[in-house]
Amino acid sequence: MSARTAPGTARVQRPAATITHAGGTLLRAGRPHRILSGSLHYFRVHPDQWADRMTRLAALGLNTVDTYVPWNFHERAPGDVRFDGWRDLDRFARLAQEAGLDLIVRPGPYICAEWDNGGLPAWLTGRPGMRPRTSHPPFITAAGRWFDALIPRVAALQACQGGPVVAVQIENEYGSYGDDGDYVRWVRDALTAGGITELLYTADGPTELMQDAGALDGELAAATFGSHPERAARLLRSRRPEEPFFCAEFWNGWFDHWGEPHHVRPAAGAADDVGRILDAHGSVSLYMAHGGTNFGLWAGANHDGDRLQPTVTSYDSDAPIAEHGALTDKFFALREKLTTAAGRPAPDRPLPADPPLLPPALLPVTRGAALLDALRTVAEPVRAPAPLSFEELGQASGLVLYAAEPLLPAGEHELTVTGLHDRAHAFVDGAPLAVLDRETSSFRVHGAGARVRLELLVENQGRVNYGPLLGQGKGILGGVSVGRRLVHGWRMYRLPLDEWSPGELSSAVSLAPPGGGTGFATACLTVDEPADSFLRLPGFGKGFCWVNGQLLGRYWHIGPQHTLYLPRPFLHTGDNTLTVLELEHLGEHIALCDRPDLGEPQVYIETFD
């Protein structure tokens, strides 16, 4: 049976799973078993560091690792599905097994995870009329093709086939989104049709509303939360007394948005709640055990009403294993609970040492091509009467430079951008006049009875990954007007920064003469032996940073994050090139730091009061 079978198809009878449950207890080979898991996302950790991070999870006292599978990471263009290099899920699974860890796979097709578009491809959600995460036939058809490529791979990695996979999650917190039961059942049936025979479970918030829409009869219902474990256990057991208590995500930390505080959670409080989960005879997965980094432009965004809240580049998440692999105070507090509270001795093995770091240094920068000159030169324009969205341009992320030449009568005029998603630098005749966003979408411009060169450099700051605005488009979704009159005759320059090859990036740096305080700049980092580091960009405003042609991610002076993690595998012995594309104001040097600066911490504990 294909994963594309329509909702409502009869279920396939499944053989016994490695982990089962009866009488409210998880069982493995007939004996009581606990899942002690931690989330580690292969797509947020360099592949050369997967094995190291697995070792650290095992040292934490965990017996399982879990990961999402982001559809858009594997299928960036329709039909081009990849499982090589950084996308080698099989290798990640085998490394987990070598570290003595079981593996839980969370294949979505929606994953949230503060990941761009919740893991759904922009080429799919950008199709007119698309209804993601429902039984809408075009969505089911596309998701079925993806599952046809993915799920047999996961099935071959199951414990019953000699692999590490002991459980697979059905969708992801669906009860926080909708109530299309046919869709959730389709996801479950697609998993079994693809060969999944191990434990299946749903994961939703610990409220009646969320559990009602996300849980499925016949499948284990788990909860996700950050506090009040007894309350969650009571709710689940009141609804399904025959099932064990499983916290599929325990939020021992939290993520950050640009321009908001850096969230932390005290180690003692997090460890206390984990201990209470275990005291309630529960299983648990730490979210995150090791957060990693939103390399490239993969960071997603949330929203408060219509206000966008883009997620920062770091996904450290105040996890017990820090972004660069260091063991934190939270690591030791949780390790004690995970071992002693579970009735097991601490692992009798040396703890991994913190990874070595390069010594601090200042690297002078050399200015390259000026901003607008470079961006006009690096791509051929697409012409259209009205502005086209990122989706209409076939571009998922990065920048688009919109250019037109409206006639402005003499005097002051208000220029308005309707449907701006997300942020734009506005220029008239090359001079910067305003920075626009969803809340500030107009500015005043002076006319002299002649045409002017109007340019809007629009940045996609990350696609919404959670809530009703999932799948929302990017770019200029409406139009641009001078007073009541629309501006027509546009040229659009596609700038998919995360798709540029090292050669294309190098060419962009030198395509135009240096000039002004924005644009490209480079620095040279010479190392005898590669090691991790953190980059600070003092005096810079907002932009993007590459190392040897690989995009580390965004930086922004508003914080809270003030350093970018630079993993050792991005470097090689000898000279390494750091490249920045600065949108606001260039600094004079890049600083290498031997510690992260993720911002002034604000204590955060999630509650459901």
Stockholm file with secondary structure:
# STOCKHOLM 1.0

chainA/1-609         MSARTAPGTARVQRPAATITHAGGTLLRAGRPHRILSGSLHYFRVHPDQWADRMTRLAALGLNTVDTYVPWNFHERAPGDVRFDGWRDLDRFARLAQEAGLDLIVRPGPYICAEWDNGGLPAWLTGRPGMRPRTSHPPFITAAGRWFDALIPRVAALQACQGGPVVAVQIENEYGSYGDDGDYVRWVRDALTAGGITELLYTADGPTELMQDAGALDGELAAATFGSHPERAARLLRSRRPEEPFFCAEFWNGWFDHWGEPHHVRPAAGAADDVGRILDAHGSVSLYMAHGGTNFGLWAGANHDGDRLQPTVTSYDSDAPIAEHGALTDKFFALREKLTTAAGRPAPDRPLPADPPLLPPALLPVTRGAALLDALRTVAEPVRAPAPLSFEELGQASGLVLYAAEPLLPAGEHELTVTGLHDRAHAFVDGAPLAVLDRETSSFRVHGAGARVRLELLVENQGRVNYGPLLGQGKGILGGVSVGRRLVHGWRMYRLPLDEWSPGELSSAVSLAPPGGGTGFATACLTVDEPADSFLRLPGFGKGFCWVNGQLLGRYWHIGPQHTLYLPRPFLHTGDNTLTVLELEHLGEHIALCDRPDLGEPQVYIETFD
#=GR chainA/1-609 SS CCTTCCTTCCCCCCCCCSEEEETTEEEETTEECCCEEEEECGGGSCGGGHHHHHHHHHHTTCSEEEEECCHHHHCSSTTCCCCSGGGCHHHHHHHHHHTTCEEEEECCSCCCTTBGGGGCCHHHHTSTTCCTTSCCHHHHHHHHHHHHHHHHHHHHTBGGGTSSEEEEECSSSGGGTCCCHHHHHHHHHHHHHTTCCSEEEEEECSSHHHHHHHCCTTSEEEEEESSCHHHHHHHHHHHCTTSCCEEEEEESSCCCBTTSCEEECCHHHHHHHHHHHHHTTCEEEEEEEECCBCCTTCBCEEEETTEEEEBCSBCCTTCSBCTTSCBCHHHHHHHHIIIIITTCCCCSSCCCCCCCBCCCEEEECEEEEEHHHHHHHHSCCEEESSCCBTTTTTCCSSEEEEEECCEECSEEEEEEESSEESEEEEEETTEEEEEEESSCCEEEEEECSEECCEEEEEECCCCBCSSTTTTCCCEESSCEEETTEECCCEEEEEECGGGCCHHHHHHHHHSSCBCSSCEEEEEEEEESSCCBEEEECTTCCEEEEEETTEEEEEEETTCSCCCEEECGGGCCSEEEEEEEEESSCCCSEEEEESSCCCCSEEECCCCCC
#=GC SS_cons         CCTTCCTTCCCCCCCCCSEEEETTEEEETTEECCCEEEEECGGGSCGGGHHHHHHHHHHTTCSEEEEECCHHHHCSSTTCCCCSGGGCHHHHHHHHHHTTCEEEEECCSCCCTTBGGGGCCHHHHTSTTCCTTSCCHHHHHHHHHHHHHHHHHHHHTBGGGTSSEEEEECSSSGGGTCCCHHHHHHHHHHHHHTTCCSEEEEEECSSHHHHHHHCCTTSEEEEEESSCHHHHHHHHHHHCTTSCCEEEEEESSCCCBTTSCEEECCHHHHHHHHHHHHHTTCEEEEEEEECCBCCTTCBCEEEETTEEEEBCSBCCTTCSBCTTSCBCHHHHHHHHIIIIITTCCCCSSCCCCCCCBCCCEEEECEEEEEHHHHHHHHSCCEEESSCCBTTTTTCCSSEEEEEECCEECSEEEEEEESSEESEEEEEETTEEEEEEESSCCEEEEEECSEECCEEEEEECCCCBCSSTTTTCCCEESSCEEETTEECCCEEEEEECGGGCCHHHHHHHHHSSCBCSSCEEEEEEEEESSCCBEEEECTTCCEEEEEETTEEEEEEETTCSCCCEEECGGGCCSEEEEEEEEESSCCCSEEEEESSCCCCSEEECCCCCC
//
